[in-house]
Amino acid sequence: MIITRFAPSPTGYLHIGGLRTALYSYLWSRKNDGKFLLRIEDTDLKRNSKEAAEAIENAFAWTNLSHDGEIIYQSTRFDIYKSYVKQLLEEGKAYKCYMSRQELDELRASQSADKIRPHYDGRYRDFTGEPPSGVEPVIRIKAPMEGEISFVDGVKGEVHFNVKDMLDDFIIARSDGTPTYNFVVTIDDALMNITDVIRGDDHLSNTPKQIVIYKALGFKIPKFYHVPMILNNQGKKLSKRDGALDVMEYKNEGYLPEALLNFLVRLGWSHGDQELFSLDEMIEFFDPKNINKSASAYNEEKLLWLNAQYIKKLPVDRLVKELEFFDVSVSDFSRKEELIEVLRDRAKTIKELAIMVKNIVDEPINYDEKACKKFIKGDALENLEAFKQALRANGECSSASEFEVLAKKFLEVNGLKLKDLAQPIRIAMVGSAVSPSVFEVLNIIGYQNVIARIDKLLNHKF
């Protein structure tokens, strides 16, 4: 069984790079009828944030990336970690190091002066003397002193690390007894039976240390997949300005979770020339072996395009529900289907759609000054008054085509052109000269409200 995990630290918001990693892990487990687990790596008690942990869970709920089982919090597992530290000490695979901060600083200064890689020199590796007083020891694991550590990465292929170039007897427990990152990650991945670790390639240098721990404890080593970073268009690390936002900020900006996931899955992975993927299709086609070896560039225009495609095809009821997040309620609006159908092709985000909906559903409070100066002049108000009378004489119009037939007849009788009437009507209906088809708008607003809005503009003091 394939078991994957996502293991964020709750020291800040969940950004889209983290969400992409979670998505890849989720897809791979679901494709193989496996399990996808969520672990909160909150051992850094000083930096942890309860709000950040909740934000991670909220992001998962919004994007529908359901995890299996209970969430595991590392902060509740210190006794487990201490038991494995004790085991390694008893087996002679780890030892107490009494090196003081001053000694460590002096060692590093000396190594720097000699232009060699800063590393621990192993002075307490086989120490049998009397421990120095007043020094609380750290616990170091006995790492291999020569050779190489290698593994086959599912994305990068064969990876080799020369031990002398990058490894020493690294710390697995600090002087206060708290375990270190690489130690607890290895313990938890092993105890959670994680078979496949999919994570950012910024963790690649952690892998040899974790392999040392796996071997020391006799744990099975999982398959690793290190995913290249998401960069901006200049090839640099994403900043907030580039899109490295809290995942929930995308909701606030009007993006749909389906569109965001679709965007992220394509940042580093592809399936032919297909651009739009349902979640079921992602699960069917995804294989981490097909993740690109090179970094991907964030493209906001592509995300907007994808979001617009989902707005165009989602059911009306779903879009109505999404609008409620922006305090726009049209669930009881009699012409909500016509309203959504007329506007959905014009919106790139739900936020934009909400503004357009409000502009039609809500009676204008004020009128665009530039539009009024340009179009409410000459005989414009007289023409509006005459059109209002024509509406009353005609009686109820129940479709866009009926409004159009009436308007064309009115224009013909009065020797006018559509441009003489359309823009003043738009201003009366929505407060500006910008809207979808004027006849569609009239139909959505409804016969009685059309007359009322014309009256309001006619009574407005310019």
C-alpha positions in Angstrom: 0.0 0.0 0.0 1.2 3.5 -0.9 1.2 5.8 2.1 2.1 9.4 1.7 2.0 12.4 4.0 2.1 16.2 4.2 4.0 17.5 7.1 4.0 21.4 7.4 5.3 23.4 10.3 2.7 25.7 11.8 5.0 28.7 12.0 3.2 30.7 9.2 0.6 30.4 6.6 0.3 27.5 4.1 1.6 28.9 0.8 1.0 27.5 -2.7 4.3 25.6 -2.9 3.2 23.6 0.2 -0.2 23.1 -1.2 1.3 21.7 -4.5 3.4 19.2 -2.5 0.3 18.2 -0.5 -1.6 17.8 -3.8 1.1 15.6 -5.4 1.1 13.4 -2.2 -2.7 13.2 -2.1 -2.9 12.2 -5.8 -0.3 9.5 -5.6 -2.0 7.9 -2.6 -5.5 8.1 -4.1 -4.3 6.7 -7.4 -2.9 3.6 -5.6 -5.9 3.2 -3.2 -3.5 4.1 -0.4 -3.5 6.6 2.5 -2.7 10.3 2.7 -1.8 11.4 6.2 -1.4 14.9 7.7 1.2 15.6 10.3 1.8 19.0 12.0 5.5 19.4 12.8 5.1 21.6 15.8 8.2 20.7 17.9 9.4 24.3 17.8 7.2 25.3 20.7 8.5 28.9 20.7 7.6 29.5 17.0 4.4 27.5 16.7 1.1 29.2 16.1 -2.3 27.7 16.8 -3.8 30.0 14.2 -1.3 28.7 11.6 -2.2 25.1 12.4 -5.9 26.0 12.0 -5.1 27.8 8.7 -3.5 24.7 7.3 -6.6 22.7 8.2 -8.8 25.4 6.7 -6.8 25.3 3.4 -7.2 21.5 3.2 -11.0 21.8 3.8 -11.4 24.5 1.2 -9.5 22.5 -1.5 -11.1 19.2 -0.5 -7.8 17.4 0.0 -9.2 15.1 2.6 -6.6 13.3 4.7 -7.0 9.9 6.3 -7.2 9.4 10.0 -6.5 11.8 12.8 -4.0 14.7 12.4 -0.7 13.8 14.1 0.9 16.6 16.2 4.6 16.1 16.9 4.4 18.1 20.1 2.4 15.2 21.7 5.1 12.6 20.8 8.2 13.8 22.7 8.2 10.6 24.9 8.4 8.5 21.7 11.4 10.5 20.4 13.2 10.3 23.8 12.7 6.5 23.8 14.5 6.2 20.5 17.3 8.5 21.6 17.7 6.2 24.6 17.8 3.2 22.3 20.6 4.6 20.2 22.6 5.5 23.2 22.3 2.1 24.7 23.2 0.4 21.4 26.3 2.7 21.1 25.0 4.3 17.9 24.8 7.7 19.5 26.7 9.5 22.2 26.7 12.4 24.6 28.7 15.4 23.4 29.9 17.8 26.0 31.4 20.4 23.6 30.8 23.9 24.9 29.6 26.8 22.7 33.0 28.4 23.1 34.7 25.2 21.9 32.4 24.9 19.0 33.0 28.6 18.0 36.7 28.1 18.2 36.6 25.0 16.1 34.5 26.7 13.4 36.9 29.7 13.4 39.9 27.4 12.9 38.2 25.5 10.1 37.2 28.7 8.4 40.8 30.0 8.6 42.0 26.7 7.1 39.3 27.0 4.4 37.8 23.7 5.1 34.1 22.8 5.5 32.8 23.6 9.0 32.0 20.4 10.7 32.0 18.7 14.1 35.4 16.9 14.6 34.1 13.9 16.6 36.1 14.7 19.7 33.5 13.0 22.0 32.6 10.1 19.6 34.5 7.6 21.6 34.9 9.5 24.8 35.3 7.5 28.0 36.7 10.0 30.4 35.1 12.1 33.1 32.5 14.5 31.6 33.2 18.2 32.1 31.1 19.8 34.8 28.5 22.4 34.1 27.9 21.3 30.5 24.6 19.8 29.5 25.4 17.4 26.7 23.7 17.2 23.3 23.2 13.8 21.7 25.0 13.1 18.4 24.4 10.1 16.2 27.4 8.2 14.9 27.4 8.9 11.2 29.5 7.0 8.7 33.0 8.6 8.4 33.8 7.7 4.8 32.1 6.5 1.6 28.9 7.8 0.2 25.2 7.8 0.9 23.2 7.2 -2.3 19.6 6.7 -3.2 17.3 6.7 -6.2 15.1 9.8 -6.2 11.8 9.4 -8.1 12.3 12.8 -9.7 16.0 13.4 -9.9 17.2 9.8 -10.5 20.4 8.6 -8.7 21.7 10.9 -6.0 25.1 10.5 -4.4 26.4 12.3 -1.3 30.1 12.0 -0.4 30.2 11.6 3.4 33.3 13.7 3.9 31.9 16.5 1.9 28.6 17.0 3.8 28.2 14.8 6.9 29.4 14.7 10.4 28.0 13.3 13.7 25.0 15.5 13.7 22.8 16.4 16.7 19.6 14.3 17.3 18.7 15.8 20.7 19.6 19.3 22.1 21.0 19.9 25.5 17.5 20.6 26.9 16.4 17.1 25.6 14.3 18.3 22.7 14.8 16.3 19.5 16.0 17.8 16.2 14.0 18.1 13.0 15.7 15.3 11.0 15.3 12.9 13.9 11.6 13.4 14.6 10.8 13.4 10.8 12.5 10.1 10.4 10.9 8.5 13.5 7.4 9.7 12.5 7.7 8.7 8.8 8.8 5.2 9.9 6.1 4.8 12.6 3.4 6.1 10.2 4.5 3.5 7.7 5.2 6.2 5.0 6.2 4.5 1.8 6.7 7.5 -0.4 7.9 10.9 0.7 7.1 13.7 -1.8 8.5 17.0 -0.8 10.3 20.1 -2.0 13.9 19.8 -3.2 15.0 22.2 -0.5 14.8 19.1 1.7 17.3 17.1 -0.5 20.2 17.9 1.8 18.2 16.5 4.8 17.8 13.1 3.1 21.3 11.6 3.8 21.0 12.5 7.5 17.6 10.8 7.6 18.9 7.8 5.9 21.6 7.5 8.6 18.8 7.5 11.2 16.7 5.0 9.3 19.6 2.6 9.1 20.6 3.2 12.8 17.1 2.3 14.0 16.6 -0.5 11.5 13.7 1.2 9.8 12.7 0.7 6.2 13.8 3.6 4.0 10.9 5.1 2.0 11.0 6.2 -1.7 11.9 9.8 -2.0 10.6 12.3 -4.6 12.1 15.8 -4.4 10.1 18.3 -6.3 11.7 21.5 -7.8 10.7 24.8 -6.4 8.2 27.3 -7.9 10.0 30.4 -9.1 8.9 33.8 -10.4 9.3 34.9 -14.0 12.8 36.2 -13.2 13.9 32.7 -11.9 13.9 33.8 -8.3 12.1 32.5 -5.2 8.5 33.5 -5.1 7.6 36.5 -3.0 4.2 37.6 -1.9 4.1 40.0 -4.8 4.6 37.1 -7.2 1.9 34.9 -5.7 3.5 33.3 -2.6 0.3 34.0 -0.6 -1.6 32.3 2.1 -3.7 29.7 0.3 -6.8 31.2 1.7 -5.9 34.6 0.2 -6.7 33.0 -3.2 -10.2 32.3 -1.9 -10.4 36.0 -0.8 -9.4 37.0 -4.3 -12.1 35.0 -5.9 -10.3 31.9 -7.1 -12.0 28.5 -7.1 -10.3 25.6 -5.4 -10.6 23.5 -8.5 -8.8 26.1 -10.6 -6.0 26.5 -8.0 -5.4 22.8 -7.8 -5.5 22.5 -11.6 -3.0 25.3 -11.8 -0.7 23.8 -9.2 -0.7 20.3 -10.7 0.5 21.7 -14.0 3.3 23.6 -12.3 5.9 20.8 -12.9 3.8 18.0 -14.3 1.9 17.4 -17.5 -0.3 14.9 -19.3 0.1 15.5 -23.0 -1.3 18.8 -24.0 -4.3 18.7 -21.6 -4.8 21.8 -19.6 -8.0 21.3 -17.7 -8.2 18.4 -15.2 -10.9 17.3 -12.9 -9.7 15.9 -9.6 -10.6 12.4 -10.8 -8.5 13.0 -13.9 -5.6 14.2 -11.8 -5.8 11.0 -9.8 -6.0 8.8 -12.9 -3.1 10.3 -14.7 -0.7 11.5 -12.0 2.6 9.8 -11.5 5.4 11.5 -9.6 8.0 10.0 -11.9 6.7 12.4 -14.5 7.4 15.5 -12.4 9.8 17.9 -14.2 13.4 18.0 -13.0 13.6 21.7 -13.5 11.8 24.5 -11.5 8.5 25.9 -12.7 7.5 29.5 -13.2 4.5 31.0 -11.6 2.1 32.5 -14.2 -0.7 34.6 -12.8 -2.3 35.0 -16.2 -2.5 31.2 -16.6 -4.2 31.0 -13.2 -6.7 33.6 -14.2 -7.4 31.9 -17.4 -8.0 28.5 -15.7 -10.3 30.2 -13.1 -12.3 31.7 -15.9 -12.7 28.3 -17.5 -14.1 26.9 -14.3 -16.5 29.8 -13.8 -17.8 29.2 -17.3 -18.6 25.5 -16.7 -19.6 25.1 -13.0 -23.3 24.6 -12.2 -25.3 27.8 -11.4 -26.1 26.7 -7.9 -22.4 26.2 -7.1 -21.6 29.7 -8.4 -24.5 31.2 -6.4 -23.0 29.5 -3.3 -19.5 30.9 -4.0 -21.0 34.4 -4.3 -22.2 34.3 -0.8 -18.6 34.5 0.4 -18.6 38.0 -1.0 -21.8 38.9 0.7 -23.8 38.6 -2.5 -27.0 36.5 -2.1 -29.1 35.7 -5.1 -30.4 32.3 -4.0 -34.0 33.8 -3.9 -33.5 36.0 -7.0 -36.2 34.9 -9.5 -33.8 35.2 -12.5 -30.6 33.9 -11.0 -30.0 31.4 -13.8 -30.3 34.0 -16.5 -28.2 36.4 -14.4 -25.3 33.9 -14.0 -25.4 32.7 -17.6 -25.2 36.3 -18.9 -22.2 37.2 -16.6 -20.2 34.0 -16.2 -18.3 34.4 -19.5 -17.2 37.9 -18.5 -15.6 37.1 -15.1 -12.2 35.8 -14.4 -12.8 35.5 -10.6 -15.7 35.1 -8.3 -14.8 38.5 -6.9 -15.4 40.0 -10.3 -18.6 38.1 -10.8 -19.9 39.3 -7.4 -19.3 42.9 -8.4 -21.1 42.4 -11.7 -24.0 40.6 -10.0 -24.4 43.4 -7.5 -24.3 46.0 -10.3 -27.4 44.4 -11.9 -29.3 43.1 -8.9 -28.9 46.2 -6.7 -30.5 49.5 -7.8 -27.8 52.1 -8.5 -27.0 54.4 -5.6 -25.2 56.8 -7.8 -24.2 57.2 -11.4 -20.8 57.3 -13.1 -20.0 61.0 -13.7 -18.0 60.4 -16.9 -20.7 58.2 -18.4 -23.4 60.7 -17.6 -21.4 63.6 -19.2 -20.9 61.6 -22.3 -24.3 60.0 -22.8 -26.9 61.9 -20.7 -27.0 65.0 -22.9 -29.2 66.4 -25.7 -32.4 64.5 -25.9 -31.2 61.5 -23.9 -33.6 62.1 -20.9 -36.6 62.8 -23.2 -35.9 59.6 -25.1 -35.7 57.7 -21.9 -39.1 59.2 -20.8 -40.6 58.2 -24.1 -39.2 54.7 -23.9 -40.6 54.4 -20.4 -44.1 55.3 -21.7 -43.7 52.8 -24.5 -42.9 50.1 -22.0 -46.0 51.0 -20.0 -48.1 51.0 -23.1 -46.8 47.7 -24.2 -47.2 45.9 -20.9 -45.1 43.2 -19.3 -42.0 41.9 -21.2 -40.9 38.5 -20.1 -37.8 37.8 -22.2 -34.8 39.6 -23.6 -36.1 39.2 -27.1 -39.4 40.9 -26.1 -37.5 43.9 -24.8 -35.4 43.9 -28.0 -38.5 43.8 -30.3 -40.1 46.6 -28.3 -36.9 48.7 -28.3 -36.4 48.3 -32.1 -40.0 49.3 -32.8 -39.6 52.3 -30.5 -36.4 53.4 -32.3 -38.0 53.0 -35.7 -41.1 55.0 -34.8 -39.0 57.8 -33.3 -36.3 57.9 -35.9 -33.5 56.9 -33.4 -30.6 54.6 -33.5 -29.7 52.0 -30.8 -26.8 54.1 -29.6 -29.2 56.9 -28.8 -31.0 54.7 -26.3 -28.7 51.8 -25.2 -26.2 53.8 -23.1 -28.7 55.9 -21.3 -30.6 52.8 -20.4 -27.4 51.1 -19.1 -26.7 54.1 -16.9 -30.3 53.9 -15.6 -30.0 50.2 -15.0 -26.5 49.7 -13.5 -25.2 53.2 -12.9 -22.6 53.1 -15.7 -22.3 52.6 -19.4 -20.8 49.1 -19.1 -22.9 46.0 -18.9 -23.7 42.8 -20.9 -26.3 42.9 -23.6 -28.7 45.7 -22.6 -31.7 43.5 -23.4 -30.4 40.7 -21.3 -30.0 43.1 -18.5 -33.5 44.5 -18.8 -34.9 41.0 -18.7 -32.9 40.1 -15.6 -33.9 43.2 -13.8 -37.5 42.7 -14.7 -40.3 44.9 -16.2 -41.4 46.7 -13.1 -37.9 47.4 -11.8 -36.8 48.6 -15.3 -39.5 51.3 -15.2 -38.6 52.2 -11.6 -34.9 52.6 -12.4 -35.6 54.7 -15.4 -37.8 56.9 -13.2 -35.0 57.2 -10.6 -32.5 58.4 -13.3 -35.1 60.8 -14.7 -35.5 62.3 -11.2 -31.8 62.5 -10.6 -30.3 66.0 -10.3 -27.4 66.3 -12.7 
